[in-house]
């Protein structure tokens, strides 16, 4: 059940992000890019060790007897946290560039920007 819900969430996020990427408004394109990157993060977390009824054992703690805690692999979580921070910076930069385009051309419509050549 958990895997099915995560697959639906990832699919919905990718679909929404792709829909926004295909719009003409630059702000919606930036939001679409941010949503697609978050969908990739959710996908990485989903593939990083979700097991029905618990978590996988971390390999470092596997040989330490019966008392080893059942925890998720922290490497995937660290990679996703890094991707979230980088994605936030990228989104902020893209929004600043969009604002600069608006100041220069008085529009955010991509088709109008392409016509001005």
Steps between C-alpha positions, in 0.01 A plus 500: 500500500780740591681442171179560306435832674860612443476402132182708467662800671812481283292458184273792591797726578674413173175553307433839663861611450497397134168680448645820648823467298295509179331832584596831337534700824859497632393492866296185438798345325717573806235346728479197271876452522486523879217246518680255271812524717292433812339203326847362435580547871186312605591224253851471648359479851247240393772285344733549796376225726128491567405148604154385604491478879821691573833620369804317367798460730793731441797287377739654756283380790410160349773304679447642849269238644129494567486852644578680174229757427284473191574827321494628144816556299609860574686544169179540299366750751822703487492506119138615494568770759787627285276492191231700683749773592643516148147501354401790724799702383429415137135602535593831664751572221247413229242731661754784511580441132127502420460830680791644301337383175175667608682826573669496159208385281184579704370146446555146625332331205757277332340525156512882512863489612587272208335735249708798611824319403 
